[in-house]
């Protein structure tokens, strides 16, 4: 499936390890699907069928990982870093720090995954031909059936991922082609609209024939909307800097403060984190999770210095799109000018600013800042 850039963190997933410095994560829905196949197979066809289907599941799992690594490694050639690969029932998502904005680059990144599946299919077809066996899978638990099934699975994955709908690779290909004539934002809107039509079709087919198709349609709809929201917010943020959106009303915490007092402040102010400053030195932030950890320790009145979390520090002139990238791995970003803490930014704050940041709002923000 396609590479993706999301402003939300991965939830309901588990880390399986890493390859080429890229974390491999599996979503709970894919584990549930695999569990269903493994449990249902003995009931439908005995132990032999269960063994071959388990082997197919493991092979498909590996194929999806290689498919997504192809996206990630091609994207790396164009300066994009892949932080993780998330495996879902409809494929995988390579979470890039940025999507290549040059259409030709995005096109190459998008087709890299299906190209891997087609190469696998060609190699399997050649191996079966040399062995003199048929391409049609059988119900027997033998190597011929295993190879034939993998051949058609790779062809199916390539065809499925080339459906012109986000989040499939075909949606990226479509946007890249449209962007060559219409520009990135307009191309995204058109590609997402097409994805929504296709999603409705999947949902309708799922209601009539197979619930799995409805699940696919639902995921396509949600992820396509997420893609549009991300692109829209990033476009609105273009040309804005950290000081335009930062929270200015700050009451920093001393690292030697009593956690009980800090907890009372958080509750009274309705905030989930506060900056921690030692004199003039900015240390990081304290979060509600850090407070809970300290309060559950041996001495609830111990100071919070030990649970202060370091976060990125930027200047007020840092572009907001770069701040969004920094927030992928942090709860907040602190804004420091001339050695002094002047503001704090979170994803919620930036997203709220993005909702308001049309041209007139940005202009009024800039005018107000100049008047200060």
Secondary structure, DSSP 8 states (H G I E B T S, - for coil): --EE--SS---SEEEEEEETTEEEEEEHHHHHHHHHHHHHHHHHHHHHHHHHHHHHHHHHHHHHHHHHHHHHHHHHHTT--EEEEEEETTEEEEEESS---SHHHHHHHHHHHHHHHHHHHHHHHHHHHHHT--SS--SS-SHHHHHHHHHHHHHHHHHHHTSSSTTSHHHHHHHHHHHHHH-HHHHHHHHHHHHHHHHHHHHHHHHHT-HHHHHHHHHHHHHHHHHHHHHHHHHHHTT-BHHHH-B-----B-TTSBHHHHHHHHHHHT-SEEEEEETTEEEEEEEHHHHHHHHTSS-TTSBSGGG-B---EE-TTSBHHHHHHHGGG-S-EEEEETTEEEEEE-HHHHHHHHHH-SHHHHHHHHHHHHH-
